[in-house]
Structure formats: C-alpha cells, structure tokens
Amino acid sequence: MGYIPKHAQLEALSDEDLIARYDAAAANTVVGTGFYREEIARRQMARESTRMLELTRTIRTLTWVILGLTAVNAALVAVQVWAA
C-alpha cells in the first residue's frame, strides 16, 4: 500500500510526476460510477470556464467600443455647443 504525500510534497510535484503517480495508482484501483460522474462534471466546469472567459473578453471589447463612441459623442456635442 502506498503512502499519501503531505500537501507540500504534492504541491511540489510537477504535472508529469503527478500524472505518472496517478497512472501507477490507477493500474491497481477499482473505481465506481462516481469517478466517471466527477470527471464529467470536471469537464463541464472546464467548458463553462472557457465560455465565461470568452464572454468576459467580449464584454471588455464592447466596453471599450462604448467608451470610444461616448467620447466621440461628447466631442460632437462640445463642437455644437461651442459653435452656437
């Protein structure tokens, strides 16, 4: 039976080392349906995170466009006020 590394040891492992340990442990492990449900949920969360980042970028772009248009509108109004 393998030991469970302390949190600091686990944090110090590279992704490759962690994957290698996972693969080694998986060879002798039996999983239930919960394992698959958790993986499905993890993938859904990853997709949602990607989608939210895309939406955030879109909102940021739209904010800059609105700011630009507002500045142009303010300049046009200022020109009309000074011309009058």
VMD Tcl script that draws the C-alpha trace (Angstrom):
set ca {
  {0.00 0.00 0.00}
  {1.39 3.39 -0.97}
  {1.77 6.36 1.27}
  {-0.14 9.59 0.87}
  {2.20 12.55 0.35}
  {1.84 15.61 2.52}
  {0.26 18.67 0.93}
  {3.60 20.45 0.45}
  {5.07 17.35 -1.23}
  {2.05 17.09 -3.51}
  {2.28 20.77 -4.44}
  {5.99 20.33 -5.27}
  {5.32 17.59 -7.83}
  {5.40 18.57 -11.49}
  {2.37 17.80 -13.65}
  {4.30 14.98 -15.32}
  {5.24 13.41 -11.95}
  {1.67 13.72 -10.71}
  {0.32 12.09 -13.88}
  {2.87 9.27 -13.58}
  {1.84 8.62 -9.96}
  {-1.82 8.71 -10.96}
  {-1.26 6.20 -13.76}
  {0.69 3.91 -11.43}
  {-2.06 4.02 -8.79}
  {-4.81 3.60 -11.40}
  {-3.37 0.24 -12.51}
  {-4.36 -1.26 -9.14}
  {-7.51 0.72 -8.41}
  {-11.16 -0.13 -8.96}
  {-13.49 2.82 -9.40}
  {-17.21 3.20 -9.14}
  {-19.57 5.26 -11.21}
  {-18.90 8.31 -9.02}
  {-15.44 8.56 -10.57}
  {-16.96 8.96 -14.03}
  {-19.60 11.39 -12.80}
  {-16.87 13.54 -11.24}
  {-14.88 13.50 -14.49}
  {-17.97 14.52 -16.47}
  {-18.61 17.36 -14.01}
  {-14.96 18.46 -14.17}
  {-15.08 18.61 -17.97}
  {-18.34 20.57 -17.89}
  {-16.77 23.04 -15.47}
  {-13.73 23.41 -17.75}
  {-16.02 24.14 -20.72}
  {-18.00 26.65 -18.66}
  {-14.80 28.38 -17.54}
  {-13.64 28.67 -21.14}
  {-17.02 30.06 -22.17}
  {-17.00 32.58 -19.32}
  {-13.52 33.77 -20.33}
  {-14.73 34.27 -23.90}
  {-17.76 36.21 -22.67}
  {-15.54 38.33 -20.45}
  {-13.32 39.19 -23.42}
  {-16.40 40.11 -25.46}
  {-17.76 42.34 -22.70}
  {-14.36 44.02 -22.32}
  {-14.24 44.71 -26.07}
  {-17.79 46.07 -26.07}
  {-16.96 48.29 -23.09}
  {-14.04 49.84 -24.99}
  {-16.23 50.35 -28.07}
  {-18.92 52.05 -25.98}
  {-16.27 54.22 -24.33}
  {-14.95 55.26 -27.73}
  {-18.41 56.03 -29.06}
  {-19.24 58.00 -25.92}
  {-16.08 60.07 -26.34}
  {-16.94 60.77 -29.99}
  {-20.49 61.74 -28.99}
  {-19.20 64.06 -26.26}
  {-16.79 65.69 -28.73}
  {-19.57 66.23 -31.26}
  {-21.83 67.77 -28.62}
  {-18.99 70.02 -27.44}
  {-18.36 71.20 -31.01}
  {-22.07 72.03 -31.47}
  {-22.22 73.90 -28.15}
  {-19.11 75.98 -28.95}
  {-20.33 76.69 -32.48}
  {-23.60 78.11 -31.25}
}
mol new
graphics top color blue
foreach p $ca { graphics top sphere $p radius 0.5 }
foreach p [lrange $ca 0 end-1] q [lrange $ca 1 end] { graphics top cylinder $p $q radius 0.2 }
display resetview
